Amino acid sequence: MTLRGNPDLGNCFRALRCSAPFWSLRYHDETHELLSVRQDTVEPPRLSIDRGAMLTAVTEGGFGYCATS
């Protein structure tokens, strides 16, 4: 797995181990470019990047969550 922005991150995710009967890892990577015109004037382009991960574990009827922001 190669993840945009950090190719080693895929190896780190693959190395994760957990004794919970069920766990999952979700990685999110989204890029937005905004182009706009205001009062007949072109505004500078804006770029936003949203990137993070969420880990969920279920064990003995309990749920655990952690995520980046």
PQR file of N, CA, C, O and H, with PARSE charges and radii, in Angstrom:
ATOM      1  N   MET A   1       0.857  -1.175   0.000 -0.4000 1.5000
ATOM      2  CA  MET A   1       0.000   0.000   0.000 -0.0000 2.0000
ATOM      3  C   MET A   1       0.901   1.236   0.000  0.5500 1.7000
ATOM      4  O   MET A   1       1.802   1.353   0.831 -0.5500 1.4000
ATOM      5  N   THR A   2       0.662   2.128  -0.907 -0.4000 1.5000
ATOM      6  CA  THR A   2       1.359   3.410  -0.922 -0.0000 2.0000
ATOM      7  C   THR A   2       0.329   4.487  -0.657  0.5500 1.7000
ATOM      8  O   THR A   2      -0.688   4.573  -1.346 -0.5500 1.4000
ATOM      9  H   THR A   2      -0.070   2.033  -1.582  0.4000 1.0000
ATOM     10  N   LEU A   3       0.596   5.301   0.335 -0.4000 1.5000
ATOM     11  CA  LEU A   3      -0.326   6.367   0.691 -0.0000 2.0000
ATOM     12  C   LEU A   3       0.278   7.688   0.272  0.5500 1.7000
ATOM     13  O   LEU A   3       1.437   7.979   0.571 -0.5500 1.4000
ATOM     14  H   LEU A   3       1.422   5.231   0.895  0.4000 1.0000
ATOM     15  N   ARG A   4      -0.504   8.475  -0.413 -0.4000 1.5000
ATOM     16  CA  ARG A   4      -0.045   9.761  -0.916 -0.0000 2.0000
ATOM     17  C   ARG A   4       0.482  10.607   0.234  0.5500 1.7000
ATOM     18  O   ARG A   4      -0.159  10.723   1.279 -0.5500 1.4000
ATOM     19  H   ARG A   4      -1.445   8.239  -0.656  0.4000 1.0000
ATOM     20  N   GLY A   5       1.641  11.188   0.032 -0.4000 1.5000
ATOM     21  CA  GLY A   5       2.216  12.061   1.048 -0.0000 2.0000
ATOM     22  C   GLY A   5       3.156  11.344   1.999  0.5500 1.7000
ATOM     23  O   GLY A   5       4.039  11.975   2.580 -0.5500 1.4000
ATOM     24  H   GLY A   5       2.161  11.093  -0.817  0.4000 1.0000
ATOM     25  N   ASN A   6       2.985  10.025   2.174 -0.4000 1.5000
ATOM     26  CA  ASN A   6       3.854   9.286   3.077 -0.0000 2.0000
ATOM     27  C   ASN A   6       3.841   7.809   2.689  0.5500 1.7000
ATOM     28  O   ASN A   6       3.013   7.052   3.195 -0.5500 1.4000
ATOM     29  H   ASN A   6       2.268   9.512   1.702  0.4000 1.0000
ATOM     30  N   PRO A   7       4.750   7.382   1.795 -0.5600 1.5000
ATOM     31  CA  PRO A   7       4.735   5.996   1.351  0.2800 2.0000
ATOM     32  C   PRO A   7       5.024   4.997   2.470  0.5500 1.7000
ATOM     33  O   PRO A   7       4.604   3.844   2.370 -0.5500 1.4000
ATOM     34  N   ASP A   8       5.728   5.396   3.530 -0.4000 1.5000
ATOM     35  CA  ASP A   8       6.032   4.486   4.635 -0.0000 2.0000
ATOM     36  C   ASP A   8       4.832   4.248   5.543  0.5500 1.7000
ATOM     37  O   ASP A   8       4.840   3.308   6.338 -0.5500 1.4000
ATOM     38  H   ASP A   8       6.069   6.333   3.611  0.4000 1.0000
ATOM     39  N   LEU A   9       3.815   5.069   5.440 -0.4000 1.5000
ATOM     40  CA  LEU A   9       2.641   4.935   6.297 -0.0000 2.0000
ATOM     41  C   LEU A   9       1.934   3.604   6.062  0.5500 1.7000
ATOM     42  O   LEU A   9       1.432   3.002   7.012 -0.5500 1.4000
ATOM     43  H   LEU A   9       3.808   5.833   4.793  0.4000 1.0000
ATOM     44  N   GLY A  10       1.884   3.139   4.833 -0.4000 1.5000
ATOM     45  CA  GLY A  10       1.276   1.846   4.528 -0.0000 2.0000
ATOM     46  C   GLY A  10       1.971   0.720   5.266  0.5500 1.7000
ATOM     47  O   GLY A  10       1.313  -0.190   5.770 -0.5500 1.4000
ATOM     48  H   GLY A  10       2.292   3.628   4.061  0.4000 1.0000
ATOM     49  N   ASN A  11       3.297   0.769   5.338 -0.4000 1.5000
ATOM     50  CA  ASN A  11       4.044  -0.254   6.076 -0.0000 2.0000
ATOM     51  C   ASN A  11       3.749  -0.169   7.571  0.5500 1.7000
ATOM     52  O   ASN A  11       3.637  -1.197   8.239 -0.5500 1.4000
ATOM     53  H   ASN A  11       3.832   1.508   4.928  0.4000 1.0000
ATOM     54  N   CYS A  12       3.625   1.022   8.089 -0.4000 1.5000
ATOM     55  CA  CYS A  12       3.283   1.186   9.513 -0.0000 2.0000
ATOM     56  C   CYS A  12       1.899   0.609   9.806  0.5500 1.7000
ATOM     57  O   CYS A  12       1.708  -0.064  10.818 -0.5500 1.4000
ATOM     58  H   CYS A  12       3.715   1.857   7.546  0.4000 1.0000
ATOM     59  N   PHE A  13       0.945   0.869   8.933 -0.4000 1.5000
ATOM     60  CA  PHE A  13      -0.405   0.333   9.125 -0.0000 2.0000
ATOM     61  C   PHE A  13      -0.396  -1.191   9.068  0.5500 1.7000
ATOM     62  O   PHE A  13      -1.067  -1.844   9.868 -0.5500 1.4000
ATOM     63  H   PHE A  13       1.100   1.416   8.110  0.4000 1.0000
ATOM     64  N   ARG A  14       0.359  -1.766   8.128 -0.4000 1.5000
ATOM     65  CA  ARG A  14       0.420  -3.216   8.003 -0.0000 2.0000
ATOM     66  C   ARG A  14       1.054  -3.866   9.239  0.5500 1.7000
ATOM     67  O   ARG A  14       0.740  -5.013   9.556 -0.5500 1.4000
ATOM     68  H   ARG A  14       0.904  -1.237   7.478  0.4000 1.0000
ATOM     69  N   ALA A  15       1.922  -3.162   9.925 -0.4000 1.5000
ATOM     70  CA  ALA A  15       2.611  -3.709  11.095 -0.0000 2.0000
ATOM     71  C   ALA A  15       1.745  -3.685  12.360  0.5500 1.7000
ATOM     72  O   ALA A  15       2.125  -4.284  13.366 -0.5500 1.4000
ATOM     73  H   ALA A  15       2.177  -2.230   9.668  0.4000 1.0000
ATOM     74  N   LEU A  16       0.598  -3.012  12.334 -0.4000 1.5000
ATOM     75  CA  LEU A  16      -0.265  -2.947  13.508 -0.0000 2.0000
ATOM     76  C   LEU A  16      -0.795  -4.329  13.878  0.5500 1.7000
ATOM     77  O   LEU A  16      -1.166  -5.113  13.006 -0.5500 1.4000
ATOM     78  H   LEU A  16       0.290  -2.525  11.517  0.4000 1.0000
ATOM     79  N   ARG A  17      -0.826  -4.621  15.175 -0.4000 1.5000
ATOM     80  CA  ARG A  17      -1.378  -5.878  15.682 -0.0000 2.0000
ATOM     81  C   ARG A  17      -2.299  -5.553  16.847  0.5500 1.7000
ATOM     82  O   ARG A  17      -2.063  -4.612  17.605 -0.5500 1.4000
ATOM     83  H   ARG A  17      -0.524  -3.984  15.884  0.4000 1.0000
ATOM     84  N   CYS A  18      -3.365  -6.359  16.975 -0.4000 1.5000
ATOM     85  CA  CYS A  18      -4.330  -6.134  18.044 -0.0000 2.0000
ATOM     86  C   CYS A  18      -4.920  -7.483  18.441  0.5500 1.7000
ATOM     87  O   CYS A  18      -5.179  -8.327  17.583 -0.5500 1.4000
ATOM     88  H   CYS A  18      -3.557  -7.124  16.359  0.4000 1.0000
ATOM     89  N   SER A  19      -5.132  -7.686  19.741 -0.4000 1.5000
ATOM     90  CA  SER A  19      -5.711  -8.953  20.209 -0.0000 2.0000
ATOM     91  C   SER A  19      -7.240  -8.909  20.247  0.5500 1.7000
ATOM     92  O   SER A  19      -7.872  -9.908  20.590 -0.5500 1.4000
ATOM     93  H   SER A  19      -4.921  -7.000  20.438  0.4000 1.0000
ATOM     94  N   ALA A  20      -7.833  -7.788  19.905 -0.4000 1.5000
ATOM     95  CA  ALA A  20      -9.300  -7.678  19.892 -0.0000 2.0000
ATOM     96  C   ALA A  20      -9.861  -8.600  18.811  0.5500 1.7000
ATOM     97  O   ALA A  20      -9.232  -8.785  17.769 -0.5500 1.4000
ATOM     98  H   ALA A  20      -7.319  -6.977  19.626  0.4000 1.0000
ATOM     99  N   PRO A  21     -11.053  -9.185  19.052 -0.5600 1.5000
ATOM    100  CA  PRO A  21     -11.661 -10.057  18.045  0.2800 2.0000
ATOM    101  C   PRO A  21     -11.931  -9.338  16.718  0.5500 1.7000
ATOM    102  O   PRO A  21     -11.889  -9.954  15.653 -0.5500 1.4000
ATOM    103  N   PHE A  22     -12.207  -8.039  16.790 -0.4000 1.5000
ATOM    104  CA  PHE A  22     -12.424  -7.257  15.571 -0.0000 2.0000
ATOM    105  C   PHE A  22     -11.775  -5.895  15.743  0.5500 1.7000
ATOM    106  O   PHE A  22     -11.936  -5.243  16.775 -0.5500 1.4000
ATOM    107  H   PHE A  22     -12.242  -7.538  17.655  0.4000 1.0000
ATOM    108  N   TRP A  23     -11.047  -5.474  14.730 -0.4000 1.5000
ATOM    109  CA  TRP A  23     -10.541  -4.100  14.685 -0.0000 2.0000
ATOM    110  C   TRP A  23     -10.404  -3.695  13.223  0.5500 1.7000
ATOM    111  O   TRP A  23     -10.212  -4.532  12.341 -0.5500 1.4000
ATOM    112  H   TRP A  23     -10.916  -6.003  13.892  0.4000 1.0000
ATOM    113  N   SER A  24     -10.508  -2.409  12.996 -0.4000 1.5000
ATOM    114  CA  SER A  24     -10.387  -1.904  11.625 -0.0000 2.0000
ATOM    115  C   SER A  24      -9.655  -0.573  11.638  0.5500 1.7000
ATOM    116  O   SER A  24      -9.659   0.157  12.630 -0.5500 1.4000
ATOM    117  H   SER A  24     -10.664  -1.729  13.713  0.4000 1.0000
ATOM    118  N   LEU A  25      -9.035  -0.285  10.522 -0.4000 1.5000
ATOM    119  CA  LEU A  25      -8.311   0.968  10.346 -0.0000 2.0000
ATOM    120  C   LEU A  25      -8.800   1.594   9.055  0.5500 1.7000
ATOM    121  O   LEU A  25      -8.793   0.958   8.001 -0.5500 1.4000
ATOM    122  H   LEU A  25      -9.032  -0.878   9.716  0.4000 1.0000
ATOM    123  N   ARG A  26      -9.222   2.839   9.147 -0.4000 1.5000
ATOM    124  CA  ARG A  26      -9.700   3.570   7.965 -0.0000 2.0000
ATOM    125  C   ARG A  26      -8.791   4.761   7.733  0.5500 1.7000
ATOM    126  O   ARG A  26      -8.539   5.540   8.652 -0.5500 1.4000
ATOM    127  H   ARG A  26      -9.228   3.355  10.003  0.4000 1.0000
ATOM    128  N   TYR A  27      -8.296   4.908   6.513 -0.4000 1.5000
ATOM    129  CA  TYR A  27      -7.445   6.030   6.133 -0.0000 2.0000
ATOM    130  C   TYR A  27      -8.215   6.900   5.146  0.5500 1.7000
ATOM    131  O   TYR A  27      -8.837   6.393   4.212 -0.5500 1.4000
ATOM    132  H   TYR A  27      -8.501   4.274   5.766  0.4000 1.0000
ATOM    133  N   HIS A  28      -8.169   8.196   5.357 -0.4000 1.5000
ATOM    134  CA  HIS A  28      -8.903   9.147   4.521 -0.0000 2.0000
ATOM    135  C   HIS A  28      -7.921  10.174   3.982  0.5500 1.7000
ATOM    136  O   HIS A  28      -7.121  10.731   4.734 -0.5500 1.4000
ATOM    137  H   HIS A  28      -7.664   8.608   6.115  0.4000 1.0000
ATOM    138  N   ASP A  29      -7.982  10.425   2.678 -0.4000 1.5000
ATOM    139  CA  ASP A  29      -7.108  11.416   2.045 -0.0000 2.0000
ATOM    140  C   ASP A  29      -7.920  12.111   0.958  0.5500 1.7000
ATOM    141  O   ASP A  29      -8.302  11.494  -0.036 -0.5500 1.4000
ATOM    142  H   ASP A  29      -8.632   9.973   2.067  0.4000 1.0000
ATOM    143  N   GLU A  30      -8.178  13.390   1.156 -0.4000 1.5000
ATOM    144  CA  GLU A  30      -9.035  14.138   0.239 -0.0000 2.0000
ATOM    145  C   GLU A  30      -8.416  15.504  -0.045  0.5500 1.7000
ATOM    146  O   GLU A  30      -7.935  16.184   0.861 -0.5500 1.4000
ATOM    147  H   GLU A  30      -7.869  13.891   1.964  0.4000 1.0000
ATOM    148  N   THR A  31      -8.437  15.889  -1.314 -0.4000 1.5000
ATOM    149  CA  THR A  31      -7.905  17.196  -1.730 -0.0000 2.0000
ATOM    150  C   THR A  31      -8.999  17.965  -2.468  0.5500 1.7000
ATOM    151  O   THR A  31      -9.694  17.414  -3.321 -0.5500 1.4000
ATOM    152  H   THR A  31      -8.828  15.336  -2.050  0.4000 1.0000
ATOM    153  N   HIS A  32      -9.140  19.245  -2.124 -0.4000 1.5000
ATOM    154  CA  HIS A  32     -10.116  20.114  -2.785 -0.0000 2.0000
ATOM    155  C   HIS A  32      -9.402  21.345  -3.332  0.5500 1.7000
ATOM    156  O   HIS A  32      -8.530  21.917  -2.678 -0.5500 1.4000
ATOM    157  H   HIS A  32      -8.575  19.692  -1.431  0.4000 1.0000
ATOM    158  N   GLU A  33      -9.784  21.737  -4.528 -0.4000 1.5000
ATOM    159  CA  GLU A  33      -9.299  22.985  -5.091 -0.0000 2.0000
ATOM    160  C   GLU A  33     -10.515  23.864  -5.347  0.5500 1.7000
ATOM    161  O   GLU A  33     -11.478  23.433  -5.981 -0.5500 1.4000
ATOM    162  H   GLU A  33     -10.492  21.273  -5.060  0.4000 1.0000
ATOM    163  N   LEU A  34     -10.468  25.087  -4.856 -0.4000 1.5000
ATOM    164  CA  LEU A  34     -11.587  26.005  -5.004 -0.0000 2.0000
ATOM    165  C   LEU A  34     -11.176  27.158  -5.903  0.5500 1.7000
ATOM    166  O   LEU A  34     -10.191  27.850  -5.643 -0.5500 1.4000
ATOM    167  H   LEU A  34      -9.686  25.437  -4.341  0.4000 1.0000
ATOM    168  N   LEU A  35     -11.942  27.349  -6.956 -0.4000 1.5000
ATOM    169  CA  LEU A  35     -11.742  28.482  -7.869 -0.0000 2.0000
ATOM    170  C   LEU A  35     -12.994  29.336  -7.803  0.5500 1.7000
ATOM    171  O   LEU A  35     -14.108  28.817  -7.865 -0.5500 1.4000
ATOM    172  H   LEU A  35     -12.742  26.787  -7.166  0.4000 1.0000
ATOM    173  N   SER A  36     -12.812  30.658  -7.677 -0.4000 1.5000
ATOM    174  CA  SER A  36     -13.989  31.514  -7.554 -0.0000 2.0000
ATOM    175  C   SER A  36     -13.761  32.886  -8.176  0.5500 1.7000
ATOM    176  O   SER A  36     -12.635  33.350  -8.356 -0.5500 1.4000
ATOM    177  H   SER A  36     -11.907  31.079  -7.627  0.4000 1.0000
ATOM    178  N   VAL A  37     -14.886  33.505  -8.490 -0.4000 1.5000
ATOM    179  CA  VAL A  37     -14.900  34.868  -9.020 -0.0000 2.0000
ATOM    180  C   VAL A  37     -15.837  35.672  -8.131  0.5500 1.7000
ATOM    181  O   VAL A  37     -16.948  35.240  -7.826 -0.5500 1.4000
ATOM    182  H   VAL A  37     -15.801  33.128  -8.344  0.4000 1.0000
ATOM    183  N   ARG A  38     -15.376  36.846  -7.721 -0.4000 1.5000
ATOM    184  CA  ARG A  38     -16.208  37.714  -6.888 -0.0000 2.0000
ATOM    185  C   ARG A  38     -16.202  39.114  -7.485  0.5500 1.7000
ATOM    186  O   ARG A  38     -15.144  39.706  -7.701 -0.5500 1.4000
ATOM    187  H   ARG A  38     -14.473  37.198  -7.968  0.4000 1.0000
ATOM    188  N   GLN A  39     -17.367  39.622  -7.743 -0.4000 1.5000
ATOM    189  CA  GLN A  39     -17.545  40.952  -8.343 -0.0000 2.0000
ATOM    190  C   GLN A  39     -16.678  41.098  -9.599  0.5500 1.7000
ATOM    191  O   GLN A  39     -15.943  42.073  -9.754 -0.5500 1.4000
ATOM    192  H   GLN A  39     -18.226  39.141  -7.568  0.4000 1.0000
ATOM    193  N   ASP A  40     -16.781  40.110 -10.489 -0.4000 1.5000
ATOM    194  CA  ASP A  40     -16.053  40.082 -11.763 -0.0000 2.0000
ATOM    195  C   ASP A  40     -14.532  40.071 -11.605  0.5500 1.7000
ATOM    196  O   ASP A  40     -13.811  40.433 -12.536 -0.5500 1.4000
ATOM    197  H   ASP A  40     -17.378  39.317 -10.364  0.4000 1.0000
ATOM    198  N   THR A  41     -14.045  39.665 -10.450 -0.4000 1.5000
ATOM    199  CA  THR A  41     -12.605  39.569 -10.212 -0.0000 2.0000
ATOM    200  C   THR A  41     -12.270  38.137  -9.812  0.5500 1.7000
ATOM    201  O   THR A  41     -12.870  37.577  -8.894 -0.5500 1.4000
ATOM    202  H   THR A  41     -14.630  39.372  -9.695  0.4000 1.0000
ATOM    203  N   VAL A  42     -11.308  37.559 -10.511 -0.4000 1.5000
ATOM    204  CA  VAL A  42     -10.895  36.191 -10.202 -0.0000 2.0000
ATOM    205  C   VAL A  42     -10.099  36.207  -8.894  0.5500 1.7000
ATOM    206  O   VAL A  42      -9.140  36.964  -8.744 -0.5500 1.4000
ATOM    207  H   VAL A  42     -10.820  38.014 -11.257  0.4000 1.0000
ATOM    208  N   GLU A  43     -10.512  35.364  -7.964 -0.4000 1.5000
ATOM    209  CA  GLU A  43      -9.796  35.251  -6.689 -0.0000 2.0000
ATOM    210  C   GLU A  43      -8.719  34.176  -6.813  0.5500 1.7000
ATOM    211  O   GLU A  43      -8.823  33.286  -7.657 -0.5500 1.4000
ATOM    212  H   GLU A  43     -11.291  34.749  -8.086  0.4000 1.0000
ATOM    213  N   PRO A  44      -7.698  34.255  -5.985 -0.5600 1.5000
ATOM    214  CA  PRO A  44      -6.639  33.242  -6.058  0.2800 2.0000
ATOM    215  C   PRO A  44      -7.199  31.851  -5.758  0.5500 1.7000
ATOM    216  O   PRO A  44      -8.115  31.713  -4.947 -0.5500 1.4000
ATOM    217  N   PRO A  45      -6.659  30.832  -6.401 -0.5600 1.5000
ATOM    218  CA  PRO A  45      -7.131  29.472  -6.123  0.2800 2.0000
ATOM    219  C   PRO A  45      -6.776  29.069  -4.687  0.5500 1.7000
ATOM    220  O   PRO A  45      -5.755  29.482  -4.137 -0.5500 1.4000
ATOM    221  N   ARG A  46      -7.648  28.256  -4.108 -0.4000 1.5000
ATOM    222  CA  ARG A  46      -7.410  27.759  -2.748 -0.0000 2.0000
ATOM    223  C   ARG A  46      -7.372  26.239  -2.794  0.5500 1.7000
ATOM    224  O   ARG A  46      -8.192  25.601  -3.455 -0.5500 1.4000
ATOM    225  H   ARG A  46      -8.477  27.920  -4.555  0.4000 1.0000
ATOM    226  N   LEU A  47      -6.418  25.678  -2.089 -0.4000 1.5000
ATOM    227  CA  LEU A  47      -6.246  24.236  -2.024 -0.0000 2.0000
ATOM    228  C   LEU A  47      -6.361  23.794  -0.567  0.5500 1.7000
ATOM    229  O   LEU A  47      -5.716  24.368   0.311 -0.5500 1.4000
ATOM    230  H   LEU A  47      -5.752  26.195  -1.553  0.4000 1.0000
ATOM    231  N   SER A  48      -7.173  22.786  -0.313 -0.4000 1.5000
ATOM    232  CA  SER A  48      -7.276  22.249   1.043 -0.0000 2.0000
ATOM    233  C   SER A  48      -7.061  20.740   0.987  0.5500 1.7000
ATOM    234  O   SER A  48      -7.501  20.064   0.057 -0.5500 1.4000
ATOM    235  H   SER A  48      -7.696  22.320  -1.026  0.4000 1.0000
ATOM    236  N   ILE A  49      -6.378  20.234   2.000 -0.4000 1.5000
ATOM    237  CA  ILE A  49      -6.085  18.808   2.099 -0.0000 2.0000
ATOM    238  C   ILE A  49      -6.610  18.306   3.432  0.5500 1.7000
ATOM    239  O   ILE A  49      -6.335  18.891   4.480 -0.5500 1.4000
ATOM    240  H   ILE A  49      -6.021  20.783   2.756  0.4000 1.0000
ATOM    241  N   ASP A  50      -7.362  17.226   3.386 -0.4000 1.5000
ATOM    242  CA  ASP A  50      -7.894  16.591   4.585 -0.0000 2.0000
ATOM    243  C   ASP A  50      -7.347  15.169   4.610  0.5500 1.7000
ATOM    244  O   ASP A  50      -7.622  14.379   3.707 -0.5500 1.4000
ATOM    245  H   ASP A  50      -7.586  16.751   2.535  0.4000 1.0000
ATOM    246  N   ARG A  51      -6.575  14.844   5.640 -0.4000 1.5000
ATOM    247  CA  ARG A  51      -5.940  13.537   5.701 -0.0000 2.0000
ATOM    248  C   ARG A  51      -5.950  13.059   7.142  0.5500 1.7000
ATOM    249  O   ARG A  51      -5.645  13.825   8.057 -0.5500 1.4000
ATOM    250  H   ARG A  51      -6.352  15.486   6.374  0.4000 1.0000
ATOM    251  N   GLY A  52      -6.301  11.790   7.348 -0.4000 1.5000
ATOM    252  CA  GLY A  52      -6.303  11.258   8.697 -0.0000 2.0000
ATOM    253  C   GLY A  52      -6.615   9.776   8.723  0.5500 1.7000
ATOM    254  O   GLY A  52      -6.863   9.157   7.688 -0.5500 1.4000
ATOM    255  H   GLY A  52      -6.549  11.168   6.605  0.4000 1.0000
ATOM    256  N   ALA A  53      -6.599   9.219   9.919 -0.4000 1.5000
ATOM    257  CA  ALA A  53      -6.863   7.797  10.100 -0.0000 2.0000
ATOM    258  C   ALA A  53      -7.754   7.606  11.320  0.5500 1.7000
ATOM    259  O   ALA A  53      -7.738   8.404  12.258 -0.5500 1.4000
ATOM    260  H   ALA A  53      -6.398   9.721  10.760  0.4000 1.0000
ATOM    261  N   MET A  54      -8.539   6.517  11.284 -0.4000 1.5000
ATOM    262  CA  MET A  54      -9.405   6.176  12.410 -0.0000 2.0000
ATOM    263  C   MET A  54      -9.271   4.685  12.683  0.5500 1.7000
ATOM    264  O   MET A  54      -9.377   3.859  11.776 -0.5500 1.4000
ATOM    265  H   MET A  54      -8.552   5.869  10.522  0.4000 1.0000
ATOM    266  N   LEU A  55      -9.037   4.360  13.944 -0.4000 1.5000
ATOM    267  CA  LEU A  55      -8.908   2.977  14.376 -0.0000 2.0000
ATOM    268  C   LEU A  55     -10.096   2.635  15.264  0.5500 1.7000
ATOM    269  O   LEU A  55     -10.424   3.380  16.188 -0.5500 1.4000
ATOM    270  H   LEU A  55      -8.951   5.031  14.680  0.4000 1.0000
ATOM    271  N   THR A  56     -10.740   1.503  14.982 -0.4000 1.5000
ATOM    272  CA  THR A  56     -11.882   1.031  15.756 -0.0000 2.0000
ATOM    273  C   THR A  56     -11.568  -0.377  16.257  0.5500 1.7000
ATOM    274  O   THR A  56     -11.082  -1.209  15.491 -0.5500 1.4000
ATOM    275  H   THR A  56     -10.473   0.898  14.232  0.4000 1.0000
ATOM    276  N   ALA A  57     -11.839  -0.650  17.527 -0.4000 1.5000
ATOM    277  CA  ALA A  57     -11.653  -1.993  18.091 -0.0000 2.0000
ATOM    278  C   ALA A  57     -12.906  -2.373  18.864  0.5500 1.7000
ATOM    279  O   ALA A  57     -13.497  -1.546  19.558 -0.5500 1.4000
ATOM    280  H   ALA A  57     -12.234   0.026  18.149  0.4000 1.0000
ATOM    281  N   VAL A  58     -13.305  -3.641  18.735 -0.4000 1.5000
ATOM    282  CA  VAL A  58     -14.468  -4.168  19.452 -0.0000 2.0000
ATOM    283  C   VAL A  58     -13.991  -5.380  20.246  0.5500 1.7000
ATOM    284  O   VAL A  58     -13.388  -6.298  19.690 -0.5500 1.4000
ATOM    285  H   VAL A  58     -12.825  -4.313  18.171  0.4000 1.0000
ATOM    286  N   THR A  59     -14.265  -5.375  21.551 -0.4000 1.5000
ATOM    287  CA  THR A  59     -13.888  -6.501  22.388 -0.0000 2.0000
ATOM    288  C   THR A  59     -14.819  -6.627  23.584  0.5500 1.7000
ATOM    289  O   THR A  59     -15.125  -5.632  24.241 -0.5500 1.4000
ATOM    290  H   THR A  59     -14.755  -4.629  22.002  0.4000 1.0000
ATOM    291  N   GLU A  60     -15.263  -7.820  23.863 -0.4000 1.5000
ATOM    292  CA  GLU A  60     -16.117  -8.118  25.019 -0.0000 2.0000
ATOM    293  C   GLU A  60     -17.272  -7.125  25.164  0.5500 1.7000
ATOM    294  O   GLU A  60     -17.563  -6.664  26.268 -0.5500 1.4000
ATOM    295  H   GLU A  60     -15.015  -8.628  23.329  0.4000 1.0000
ATOM    296  N   GLY A  61     -17.913  -6.804  24.073 -0.4000 1.5000
ATOM    297  CA  GLY A  61     -19.064  -5.915  24.107 -0.0000 2.0000
ATOM    298  C   GLY A  61     -18.723  -4.437  24.184  0.5500 1.7000
ATOM    299  O   GLY A  61     -19.631  -3.608  24.236 -0.5500 1.4000
ATOM    300  H   GLY A  61     -17.676  -7.179  23.177  0.4000 1.0000
ATOM    301  N   GLY A  62     -17.465  -4.086  24.193 -0.4000 1.5000
ATOM    302  CA  GLY A  62     -17.068  -2.680  24.239 -0.0000 2.0000
ATOM    303  C   GLY A  62     -16.479  -2.218  22.921  0.5500 1.7000
ATOM    304  O   GLY A  62     -15.931  -3.014  22.159 -0.5500 1.4000
ATOM    305  H   GLY A  62     -16.727  -4.760  24.151  0.4000 1.0000
ATOM    306  N   PHE A  63     -16.594  -0.943  22.663 -0.4000 1.5000
ATOM    307  CA  PHE A  63     -16.055  -0.346  21.458 -0.0000 2.0000
ATOM    308  C   PHE A  63     -15.001   0.666  21.851  0.5500 1.7000
ATOM    309  O   PHE A  63     -15.168   1.386  22.836 -0.5500 1.4000
ATOM    310  H   PHE A  63     -17.039  -0.296  23.283  0.4000 1.0000
ATOM    311  N   GLY A  64     -13.918   0.730  21.096 -0.4000 1.5000
ATOM    312  CA  GLY A  64     -12.886   1.746  21.305 -0.0000 2.0000
ATOM    313  C   GLY A  64     -12.595   2.440  19.994  0.5500 1.7000
ATOM    314  O   GLY A  64     -12.524   1.805  18.942 -0.5500 1.4000
ATOM    315  H   GLY A  64     -13.782   0.146  20.296  0.4000 1.0000
ATOM    316  N   TYR A  65     -12.427   3.740  20.064 -0.4000 1.5000
ATOM    317  CA  TYR A  65     -12.172   4.543  18.866 -0.0000 2.0000
ATOM    318  C   TYR A  65     -10.989   5.473  19.117  0.5500 1.7000
ATOM    319  O   TYR A  65     -10.831   5.991  20.222 -0.5500 1.4000
ATOM    320  H   TYR A  65     -12.485   4.256  20.919  0.4000 1.0000
ATOM    321  N   CYS A  66     -10.180   5.683  18.123 -0.4000 1.5000
ATOM    322  CA  CYS A  66      -9.196   6.760  18.171 -0.0000 2.0000
ATOM    323  C   CYS A  66      -8.996   7.251  16.739  0.5500 1.7000
ATOM    324  O   CYS A  66      -9.135   6.491  15.781 -0.5500 1.4000
ATOM    325  H   CYS A  66     -10.308   5.263  17.225  0.4000 1.0000
ATOM    326  N   ALA A  67      -8.673   8.513  16.615 -0.4000 1.5000
ATOM    327  CA  ALA A  67      -8.537   9.099  15.277 -0.0000 2.0000
ATOM    328  C   ALA A  67      -7.617  10.304  15.321  0.5500 1.7000
ATOM    329  O   ALA A  67      -7.390  10.902  16.373 -0.5500 1.4000
ATOM    330  H   ALA A  67      -8.560   9.131  17.393  0.4000 1.0000
ATOM    331  N   THR A  68      -7.100  10.641  14.170 -0.4000 1.5000
ATOM    332  CA  THR A  68      -6.352  11.883  14.026 -0.0000 2.0000
ATOM    333  C   THR A  68      -7.319  12.978  13.635  0.5500 1.7000
ATOM    334  O   THR A  68      -8.438  12.699  13.203 -0.5500 1.4000
ATOM    335  H   THR A  68      -7.284  10.156  13.315  0.4000 1.0000
ATOM    336  N   SER A  69      -6.902  14.210  13.781 -0.4000 1.5000
ATOM    337  CA  SER A  69      -7.784  15.313  13.396 -0.0000 2.0000
ATOM    338  C   SER A  69      -7.030  16.288  12.522  0.5500 1.7000
ATOM    339  O   SER A  69      -7.595  17.292  12.088 -0.5500 1.4000
ATOM    340  H   SER A  69      -5.993  14.437  14.132  0.4000 1.0000
TER
END
